[in-house]
Amino acid sequence: MAHPSTADYEARLAELAIRVGVDVEPGQDVFILVFDVEQAPLARAIADAAYRAGAGFVSVLYWDQHVKRSRLLHADPETLGEVPDWWERHIAECVERRGAYIVVWGDPDPNLLADVDPERGGAEQMPLVASLLAAQRGGEIAWLFMPGPCPGIARRLLGAPDVARLWEIIAPIVRIDADDPVRAWDDHLNRLRERAALLDERGFEALHFAGLRHRPDGGAAGIRPLDDGRADDRAGAAKRRQPAHRGGVHDARPPADRGRRTGDRPRPADRRRGR
């Protein structure tokens, strides 16, 4: 992809969110929560991609952290934990209609609440309220948190509101620099499934990772390659028989559960949809 514009990147990320992130189905409603109005162009691109995918209705809600600041500074502290009924209702409707919920996240001004009393700030959880997080954790809705590049974030990270440069940095991370981002993600997810199957096949009880060994002066003393699963089977079997070493990543499940393979669990996409 030669010299894509900001609009090109927005369209590609939006398509990725709809087709891979939440996998919108024909007739499905989509709710888009946007952290700041600076991210409106991306929200519009997501809505467009959703309707092209056959979405029933797309609702876009713009959060305003400046208004939240006013509430935290001036509202009765007894009311700060209250969540408006209408806000709870839109979450309940998403659950009832088996909708998709996309959160476009990224704070253009993280210092905005710096002068707010932490106790007051901790009492107010909007917009990510408990019912929304519970619906996501419980697999009741298809959901996605995604980045929302905008001038404010570019200014914070790069020292200037250079959104084009910010997109260039983000693009390879989320694979929208590929000729076909959706295909690139499908290939990536397939590789992860293959590696998970290999781990299941080997039946490891613990994994021990090694990498760069650093000298006191901060330099690298050498690299010990990570085992990619193609090592000699006998060496692998011997390693499985060894007791766990300090500093390793251990299987913390009870012994009775250690025979359960990761493949016996619902796939991430199935969990999002509650299947």
C-alpha positions in Angstrom: 0.0 0.0 0.0 1.8 3.2 -1.2 1.5 6.3 0.9 -2.0 5.7 2.4 -3.9 8.7 3.7 -5.4 9.0 7.1 -8.8 8.3 5.6 -7.3 5.1 4.1 -6.0 3.9 7.4 -9.3 4.8 9.1 -11.3 2.8 6.5 -8.9 -0.2 6.9 -9.1 -0.3 10.7 -12.8 0.1 10.6 -13.2 -2.8 8.2 -10.9 -4.9 10.4 -13.0 -4.0 13.5 -16.3 -5.0 11.8 -15.1 -8.1 9.9 -12.6 -9.6 12.4 -13.0 -7.8 15.7 -16.7 -8.3 16.2 -17.6 -10.2 13.0 -20.9 -8.3 12.4 -23.7 -10.5 11.1 -26.6 -9.3 8.8 -29.3 -7.6 10.9 -27.1 -7.3 14.0 -27.1 -4.0 15.8 -23.8 -2.2 16.5 -23.1 0.2 19.4 -20.0 2.4 19.1 -18.7 4.2 22.2 -16.2 6.9 21.3 -13.9 8.3 24.0 -13.6 11.8 22.4 -15.1 13.8 19.6 -11.6 14.0 18.0 -12.1 10.4 17.1 -15.4 11.1 15.1 -13.8 10.4 11.7 -12.9 6.8 12.8 -16.3 6.3 14.3 -18.0 7.3 11.1 -15.8 4.9 9.1 -16.7 2.1 11.5 -20.4 2.9 11.1 -20.0 2.8 7.3 -18.2 -0.5 7.4 -20.9 -1.9 9.7 -23.8 -0.9 7.4 -21.9 -2.3 4.4 -21.6 -5.6 6.4 -25.4 -5.7 6.8 -25.8 -4.2 10.3 -29.4 -3.5 11.4 -28.8 -0.2 13.2 -25.6 1.5 14.3 -25.6 3.7 17.4 -22.7 6.1 18.0 -22.2 7.5 21.5 -19.6 10.2 22.1 -18.1 10.5 25.6 -16.9 13.9 26.8 -14.2 13.8 29.5 -14.5 17.6 30.0 -18.1 17.1 31.1 -17.0 14.3 33.4 -14.5 16.7 34.9 -17.2 19.2 35.7 -19.2 16.5 37.4 -16.2 15.3 39.5 -15.4 18.8 40.6 -18.8 20.1 41.4 -21.5 17.4 41.8 -22.8 16.2 45.2 -20.3 13.4 46.2 -23.3 11.2 47.1 -24.4 11.1 43.5 -21.0 10.3 41.9 -21.6 6.5 42.0 -25.0 6.8 40.2 -25.3 5.7 36.6 -28.2 7.1 34.6 -30.9 4.7 33.7 -30.7 5.5 30.0 -27.0 4.5 30.0 -27.8 1.2 31.7 -30.7 0.7 29.2 -28.5 1.0 26.1 -26.2 -1.7 27.5 -29.2 -3.9 28.4 -30.6 -3.5 24.9 -27.3 -4.5 23.3 -27.4 -7.7 25.4 -31.0 -8.4 24.6 -30.5 -7.9 20.9 -27.2 -9.9 20.9 -25.5 -6.8 19.5 -21.9 -5.9 19.0 -20.2 -3.3 21.2 -17.1 -1.4 19.9 -15.2 0.9 22.2 -12.9 3.4 20.4 -10.4 4.2 23.1 -7.6 6.6 23.7 -7.5 9.8 25.8 -6.3 12.9 24.0 -5.7 14.7 27.3 -4.9 12.3 30.1 -3.9 15.2 32.4 -7.4 16.7 32.3 -8.4 15.2 35.6 -5.1 15.9 37.4 -6.7 18.4 39.7 -9.6 16.1 40.7 -9.7 14.6 44.2 -8.8 10.9 43.7 -11.5 9.8 46.1 -14.1 11.6 44.0 -12.6 10.3 40.8 -12.7 6.7 42.1 -16.4 7.0 42.9 -17.4 7.7 39.3 -17.0 4.9 36.8 -18.6 6.3 33.6 -18.5 5.4 30.8 -17.1 1.8 31.4 -19.7 0.9 34.0 -19.9 -2.5 35.7 -22.8 -3.8 33.6 -20.9 -3.2 30.4 -17.8 -5.0 31.6 -19.9 -7.9 32.9 -21.6 -8.3 29.6 -18.2 -8.4 27.9 -16.7 -10.9 30.4 -19.8 -13.1 30.3 -19.8 -13.4 26.5 -23.3 -11.9 26.2 -22.2 -9.6 23.4 -19.6 -9.4 20.6 -17.2 -6.7 21.8 -14.0 -4.9 20.9 -11.7 -2.3 22.3 -9.7 -0.6 19.6 -7.3 2.4 19.3 -8.6 5.8 18.3 -5.7 7.8 16.8 -6.4 11.5 16.8 -4.6 14.9 17.1 -4.6 14.9 20.9 -3.0 11.5 21.2 -0.4 12.4 18.5 0.5 15.6 20.3 0.9 13.6 23.6 3.1 10.9 22.0 4.9 12.7 19.3 5.0 16.3 20.5 2.9 17.5 17.6 -0.6 16.8 16.3 0.8 14.7 13.5 -2.0 12.2 13.0 -0.5 10.9 9.7 2.7 9.9 11.5 0.8 8.3 14.4 -1.1 6.2 11.9 2.2 5.1 10.3 3.3 3.9 13.7 0.1 2.1 14.5 -0.4 0.5 11.1 2.1 -2.4 11.3 1.0 -3.1 14.9 -2.6 -3.8 13.9 -1.6 -5.1 10.4 -3.5 -2.5 8.4 -0.3 -1.9 6.4 -0.9 -5.3 4.7 -2.4 -5.5 1.2 -5.3 -7.4 2.8 -5.5 -6.6 6.6 -8.4 -9.1 7.1 -6.5 -11.9 5.4 -3.4 -10.9 7.4 -5.3 -11.3 10.7 -6.9 -14.6 9.6 -3.4 -15.9 8.9 -2.1 -14.6 12.2 -5.0 -16.2 14.1 -4.5 -19.5 12.3 -0.8 -19.5 13.3 -1.8 -19.0 16.9 -4.2 -21.9 16.7 -1.5 -24.1 15.2 0.9 -23.2 18.0 -1.8 -23.8 20.6 -2.5 -27.2 19.1 1.2 -28.0 19.2 1.4 -27.1 22.9 -1.7 -29.3 23.6 -0.1 -32.2 21.7 3.1 -31.9 23.7 1.2 -31.8 27.0 3.6 -29.5 28.8 3.0 -28.8 32.5 5.4 -25.8 32.5 7.1 -23.5 30.1 10.4 -21.8 30.7 11.3 -18.8 28.6 14.8 -17.5 28.0 16.0 -14.6 26.0 18.7 -11.9 26.1 21.2 -12.1 29.0 22.2 -8.6 29.9 25.6 -7.5 31.1 25.8 -5.0 34.0 26.6 -2.2 31.6 23.3 -2.8 29.9 24.6 -4.6 26.8 23.5 -8.0 25.5 25.7 -10.9 26.5 24.1 -13.3 24.2 20.9 -14.9 23.1 19.4 -18.2 24.0 16.9 -19.1 21.4 13.3 -19.9 22.4 12.1 -23.4 21.6 9.7 -23.1 18.7 8.3 -26.6 19.1 10.6 -28.2 16.5 13.2 -29.4 19.0 14.1 -33.1 19.3 11.2 -35.0 20.8 13.4 -36.8 23.2 14.8 -33.6 24.5 11.2 -32.3 24.9 10.2 -35.4 26.7 13.1 -35.1 29.1 12.3 -31.4 29.7 8.7 -32.4 30.6 10.0 -34.8 33.2 12.1 -32.2 34.9 10.8 -30.4 38.0 9.7 -26.8 37.6 12.5 -24.3 38.2 12.3 -21.0 40.0 11.4 -18.2 37.7 9.5 -20.3 35.2 5.9 -19.9 34.0 4.1 -22.7 35.8 0.8 -24.5 35.3 -1.2 -23.3 38.4 -4.2 -25.5 37.8 -5.0 -28.2 40.3 -3.6 -31.6 39.2 -7.1 -32.9 38.4 -7.5 -30.2 35.8 -4.1 -30.4 34.1 -5.2 -32.9 31.6 -7.7 -30.5 30.1 -6.5 -29.2 26.8 -6.9 -25.6 25.7 -8.7 -26.9 22.7 -11.5 -28.1 25.0 -12.4 -24.5 25.9 -14.6 -22.2 23.7 -12.7 -20.2 21.1 -12.4 -16.5 21.8 -15.0 -15.6 19.1 -17.4 -18.1 20.6 -16.9 -16.6 24.1 -17.7 -13.1 22.7 -21.0 -14.3 21.3 -21.9 -16.4 24.4 -21.8 -19.7 22.4 
